[in-house]
């Protein structure tokens, strides 16, 4: 289903476009995601719509069989937002320790203060941070939109499964240009 509507109070949530995560995916995939994210960031900044830049630093303490945790050889700027992603001083910064951006952060409260009813979610990884954040947003009552060309995953199988089987059940899915065209009709 395409993105059919943009609510009056819509926020962009950028998930984990940080040095340590971007480096986990194929360079062309990361480059494309950053380019499309920057188009969305420019659109949101131009409209003075809220932007949330999310990074992950750490992880939950629960035991798991397979951990996406980086190796001990991680670079010093692992959790730093990627240098190629457009930043604006008014962007809301959220640091999380879980896959989803709402869990154990003040994101929901911040969006409520801004009367946000819809979130557009982009970033890496489709099957982890993006999907978890989308599920949490949906469960909290937000209208959710995912720009399918502004997300990727270290696993192409997981990426395809999340976009085709899970995400459409909790959000609308469309391209970056579809969203921008719809946004342009509002101004």
C-alpha positions, 0 to 999 in steps of 0.5 A: 500500500502506498503512503496515502496521507501526511498528517498535519503533525508528522515527524521523521525518525532516522534510525541508526545512521551512524558510523558503526551501523552504516559500515555493516551494510553494502556501501551502495546500499548505505549510500542510497539510504543516506541519499534518500534520507537526506532528501527527506531531511531536506523536506522535513527541515524546509517544512519545519517538521520535527526530525528525530536522529536516533543512534544506538549505544550499547544494548539490552542486558538480556541473553541471546543466541545471536547478537548483532553486537559489534566486535571489540574492534569497533571504531571510536566513532561507532555510535556517532551519527554518520558524517554524510547525513544532514544534521540540523541544530533543531533535530531531536537526538535520541540515544537508545540501547534497544532495537526500538527508539521508543523503549526506555527513551523520552521519544514518545513524550517528546512527540506527544508534546509536539502533537505528532500523530504520524511518523515516517521511519527510515534507516538501518536495519530494516529487520531490527531498529526500523521494524522495532521502532515501527511496531512500537510506534504503531502500538502507541497509536501513531500512523506509520510510514516507511520509505522502502528505498531509505531502509536497508539491512545487513541481511537482504533476506531479512530486509525483504521479509520485513518489507513484504510480510511484516511492515505492511501490517503496521504501516504504509510503505512507499518510496521517498519520492512518493512521500516528497511528492505528497508533501509538496502538495501540502505547501 
